Amino acid sequence: MAAPSTGAQRVAKRRAALRAQGLRPIQIWVPDTRAPGFADECARQAALADAAYRTDPELSQFEEAAAADIAEHLDALEAGHRE
């Protein structure tokens, strides 16, 4: 019977398998949602985006065009899976 693997060995095996699939590990840093002031900064940025949206008619046109483009690509992907 084989000796039980350690956690480190299981992680190494999993990472090797992912690398064999052509993937590579990366580290991503994201804002800490628990940090003081995070919610206030979110509200500030949301207010700026809302003000821009209300004052720039081209922004809503851009948003609609982007949504239509995404929907078109999703429809094409779904059609490809159905064939």
C-alpha positions as CSV (number, residue, x, y, z in Angstrom):
1,M,0.0,0.0,0.0
2,A,1.3,3.5,-0.9
3,A,2.2,5.9,1.8
4,P,-0.5,8.6,2.3
5,S,0.4,11.8,0.5
6,T,0.9,15.0,2.4
7,G,-1.0,18.2,1.7
8,A,2.0,19.7,0.1
9,Q,2.3,16.7,-2.2
10,R,-1.4,16.9,-3.2
11,V,-1.0,20.6,-4.0
12,A,2.1,20.0,-6.0
13,K,0.4,17.2,-8.0
14,R,-2.6,19.5,-8.7
15,R,-0.4,22.3,-9.8
16,A,1.5,20.0,-12.1
17,A,-1.7,18.8,-13.6
18,L,-2.9,22.4,-14.2
19,R,0.5,23.3,-15.8
20,A,0.2,20.3,-18.0
21,Q,-3.1,21.8,-19.2
22,G,-1.3,24.9,-20.3
23,L,-2.2,27.0,-17.3
24,R,0.1,29.0,-15.0
25,P,-0.4,30.4,-11.5
26,I,-0.7,34.1,-11.0
27,Q,-1.3,36.2,-7.9
28,I,-4.1,38.8,-8.0
29,W,-4.4,41.6,-5.4
30,V,-7.9,42.9,-4.9
31,P,-9.3,45.6,-2.6
32,D,-10.0,44.5,1.0
33,T,-13.8,44.9,1.3
34,R,-13.4,44.9,5.1
35,A,-11.1,47.9,5.1
36,P,-12.3,51.1,6.7
37,G,-13.7,53.5,4.1
38,F,-14.2,50.8,1.4
39,A,-18.0,51.2,1.4
40,D,-17.7,55.0,1.3
41,E,-15.3,54.8,-1.7
42,C,-17.7,52.5,-3.5
43,A,-20.5,54.9,-2.9
44,R,-18.4,57.8,-4.1
45,Q,-17.4,56.0,-7.3
46,A,-21.0,54.9,-7.9
47,A,-22.2,58.5,-7.6
48,L,-19.6,59.6,-10.1
49,A,-20.6,56.9,-12.5
50,D,-24.3,57.8,-12.1
51,A,-23.6,61.5,-12.7
52,A,-21.6,60.6,-15.9
53,Y,-24.4,58.3,-17.1
54,R,-27.1,61.0,-16.5
55,T,-25.1,63.8,-18.3
56,D,-23.6,61.9,-21.2
57,P,-26.1,60.5,-23.7
58,E,-23.4,58.7,-25.6
59,L,-22.6,56.6,-22.5
60,S,-26.0,55.0,-22.6
61,Q,-25.6,54.3,-26.4
62,F,-22.2,52.8,-25.7
63,E,-23.7,50.6,-23.0
64,E,-26.5,49.4,-25.2
65,A,-24.1,48.6,-28.1
66,A,-21.8,46.7,-25.7
67,A,-24.7,44.7,-24.3
68,A,-25.9,43.9,-27.8
69,D,-22.4,42.8,-28.8
70,I,-22.1,40.5,-25.7
71,A,-25.6,39.0,-26.4
72,E,-24.6,38.4,-30.0
73,H,-21.4,36.5,-29.0
74,L,-23.3,34.5,-26.3
75,D,-25.9,33.5,-28.9
76,A,-23.1,32.4,-31.3
77,L,-21.5,30.4,-28.5
78,E,-24.8,28.7,-27.6
79,A,-25.5,27.9,-31.3
80,G,-22.1,26.3,-31.5
81,H,-22.8,24.1,-28.6
82,R,-26.1,23.0,-30.0
83,E,-24.7,21.8,-33.3
